[in-house]
Amino acid sequence: MKPYLKRAWAEVSLERLRKNIEVIKSLNSENTEVMAVVKADAYGHGYERVVCCLADECGIKYFAVSNLDEAIAVREYCPDAEILILGYTPPEYAHEISENNIIQGVVSTEYAKSLCHNSPDTVRCHVKIDTGMGRIGLRHDSPADCAAEIKDMMSISGLSVEGIYTHFAVADSDAPDNVEYTNKQEKYIIDTYDELVKMGIKLPHMHFMNSAATCYRNNSRSTLSRAGIIIYGLHPDISLPIPEGLEPVMELKAVISQVKTVPAGTCISYGRTFTSPKEMQIATVTIGYADGYSRLLSSKGEILVHGKRCKIVGRVCMDQLMIDVSDVPEAKSGDIVTLIGKDGDDMITADELASIYGTIGYEVVCGISKRVPRIYID
Ligand SMILES: *Cc1c(COP(=O)(O)O)cnc(C)c1O
């Protein structure tokens, strides 16, 4: 089964990726294009194949990443794409931003000036406005003040302001106070844009939709929908359903290395946290926390074996873990097991694993480690 060792691997379905993009496009109005958020190695799915599939097969023209390294990686695969860096780039790298025709998110006038100071060529940017996320961006009491600063920024020599954007903090919640909070954030950026229009400035882009907003409060005023997690078929928040047709793109698999029958009273794994209450069939599986399968799933997680759920017994080790296969008598060494994904009629999602140990699906897929080869299924 070369070129990868059949031990622990992630299967990435490009077919589902393409389908998800179709669904996302159908949610957006004609005025809104998808900006695929591919930071963190495409949420752990792997840049190269994901970005090429999105650009070449889905017609995606806009990409967003978190930093310059990621932007340059995407540029290698997509010579013509528009690539926005959402996060910080040290100003001394400004020449690399312009050299690679990348768009930088700009958070203040001072930062914009230092970028231009460090680049002989024009630096393209979208100005980030902090409307309530409390992370990065311009902060002003009123949209009019915000627009005034943006107008001034436009006269910085060597800076090309091509858009404004903001990021929602709670668009993935339907609680009334959160909905109201997001309404305010949205109104603030739209008002800022409209203030600029009053001053005679019509920027090509204003964008504020993340995955949650794209699903639950799609607004045609946003020229881009910065869709991240839904591209990969996961939930912005586990408590809200996502639009029909979106399906998880990544599956995580490993194999059984050994099956043994143990008598009652047998301790399993480090710390002796599990002792068999009766005679059991225990299988050892070739994946562990060094692969990104969290140790917090010890004695809690379940794994699909021949379509049946089997509980993890004892602690997850660095490279291996043990499961109870007493109800799956056909389980044997070499069998493929599913840690994330479908097997038979059942499915375990990254979102489900996340909820077991108190995190989000985002962290689960981003955390699948480098050691796990990504295998692409067309
Ligand atoms: C990560 C990120 C996104 C994408 O968020 P999802 O919830 O995955 O859609 C959009 N915008 C910004 C600024 C981000 O940092």
The ligand as an SDF file (V2000), in Angstrom:
LIG
                    3D

 15 15  0  0  0  0  0  0  0  0999 V2000
  -10.5640   31.6730   10.3850 C   0  0  0  0  0  0  0  0  0  0  0  0
  -11.2580   32.8550    9.8970 C   0  0  0  0  0  0  0  0  0  0  0  0
  -12.3750   32.7320    9.0620 C   0  0  0  0  0  0  0  0  0  0  0  0
  -13.0300   31.4080    8.7670 C   0  0  0  0  0  0  0  0  0  0  0  0
  -13.8080   31.0150    9.8680 O   0  0  0  0  0  0  0  0  0  0  0  0
  -14.7970   29.7660    9.7610 P   0  0  0  0  0  0  0  0  0  0  0  0
  -15.5680   29.7900   11.0050 O   0  0  0  0  0  0  0  0  0  0  0  0
  -13.9020   28.5530    9.6540 O   0  0  0  0  0  0  0  0  0  0  0  0
  -15.5880   29.9610    8.5380 O   0  0  0  0  0  0  0  0  0  0  0  0
  -12.9100   33.8860    8.5110 C   0  0  0  0  0  0  0  0  0  0  0  0
  -12.3910   35.0910    8.8020 N   0  0  0  0  0  0  0  0  0  0  0  0
  -11.3420   35.2550    9.6320 C   0  0  0  0  0  0  0  0  0  0  0  0
  -10.8300   36.6090    9.9210 C   0  0  0  0  0  0  0  0  0  0  0  0
  -10.7480   34.1420   10.2190 C   0  0  0  0  0  0  0  0  0  0  0  0
   -9.7190   34.3080   11.0650 O   0  0  0  0  0  0  0  0  0  0  0  0
  1  2  1  0
  2  3  1  0
  2 14  2  0
  3  4  1  0
  3 10  2  0
  4  5  1  0
  5  6  1  0
  6  7  2  0
  6  8  1  0
  6  9  1  0
 10 11  1  0
 11 12  2  0
 12 13  1  0
 12 14  1  0
 14 15  1  0
M  END
$$$$
